[in-house]
Amino acid sequence: IPGLIIDTRSLTRAEKTATQTKKSKDERWKNVSDVFELKKDVPGDIVLVDDVITTGATLEACIRTLNSAGLPPKSIRVVSLAMAR
């Protein structure tokens, strides 16, 4: 896509967490609630790439991180990349 900028360093996971696969909705939220870190401003639209979207806990945690920094996203799109075995 012309003009597309891919930035994998502005909003990062500060710590590795346990798998979400066998967790309840509340456990998923607790697992990712404070693990994202904003390294620099995130301009414009955001595309979050995640392996699986079940409860939206990762998306919500990212949005909360951005909001806490005073950078509410203009828009967020989510792409899920998963492969069944």
C-alpha positions as CSV (number, residue, x, y, z in Angstrom):
1,I,0.0,0.0,0.0
2,P,1.6,3.3,-1.1
3,G,2.5,5.5,1.9
4,L,2.0,2.8,4.5
5,I,4.4,3.1,7.4
6,I,4.9,0.0,9.5
7,D,6.0,0.8,13.0
8,T,6.7,-2.1,15.4
9,R,8.5,-0.1,18.0
10,S,6.1,2.6,19.3
11,L,3.7,0.4,21.2
12,T,5.3,-2.7,22.5
13,R,4.7,-5.6,24.9
14,A,7.0,-4.9,27.8
15,E,6.9,-8.4,29.1
16,K,6.1,-11.8,27.9
17,T,2.9,-13.3,29.3
18,A,1.4,-16.8,29.7
19,T,-0.7,-18.1,26.9
20,Q,-4.4,-16.9,26.9
21,T,-5.8,-20.1,25.4
22,K,-7.2,-21.7,28.6
23,K,-8.0,-18.5,30.5
24,S,-11.4,-17.0,31.2
25,K,-12.3,-13.5,30.0
26,D,-11.3,-11.9,33.4
27,E,-8.1,-13.9,33.5
28,R,-7.2,-12.8,29.9
29,W,-7.7,-9.2,30.9
30,K,-5.5,-9.5,34.0
31,N,-2.8,-11.3,32.0
32,V,-2.4,-8.4,29.6
33,S,-3.6,-5.4,31.6
34,D,-0.3,-3.8,32.3
35,V,2.1,-5.3,29.8
36,F,2.1,-2.8,26.9
37,E,4.4,0.2,26.8
38,L,4.3,3.3,24.7
39,K,7.8,4.2,23.5
40,K,6.9,7.2,21.4
41,D,3.9,8.9,19.9
42,V,1.7,6.8,17.6
43,P,0.5,9.1,14.8
44,G,-2.6,8.4,12.7
45,D,-4.4,5.2,12.3
46,I,-3.4,2.0,14.0
47,V,-3.5,-1.6,12.8
48,L,-3.0,-4.1,15.6
49,V,-1.8,-7.6,14.5
50,D,-2.6,-10.4,16.9
51,D,-2.6,-14.2,16.5
52,V,-6.2,-14.7,17.7
53,I,-8.9,-12.4,18.8
54,T,-11.2,-14.0,21.4
55,T,-12.3,-11.5,24.1
56,G,-10.5,-8.4,22.8
57,A,-8.4,-8.2,26.0
58,T,-5.2,-7.4,24.0
59,L,-6.9,-4.7,22.0
60,E,-8.4,-3.2,25.1
61,A,-5.1,-3.2,26.9
62,C,-3.4,-1.4,23.9
63,I,-6.2,1.2,23.8
64,R,-5.9,1.8,27.6
65,T,-2.1,2.3,27.2
66,L,-2.6,4.9,24.4
67,N,-5.4,6.7,26.3
68,S,-3.3,6.8,29.5
69,A,-0.6,8.6,27.5
70,G,-3.1,11.1,26.2
71,L,-3.0,9.6,22.7
72,P,-6.4,8.2,22.1
73,P,-6.3,6.5,18.7
74,K,-8.0,8.1,15.8
75,S,-9.0,4.6,14.6
76,I,-7.8,1.1,15.2
77,R,-8.1,-1.8,12.8
78,V,-7.4,-5.4,13.9
79,V,-5.9,-8.1,11.8
80,S,-5.8,-11.6,13.2
81,L,-3.3,-14.1,11.8
82,A,-4.0,-17.7,12.9
83,M,-3.7,-21.2,11.4
84,A,-5.5,-24.2,12.7
85,R,-3.6,-27.4,13.0
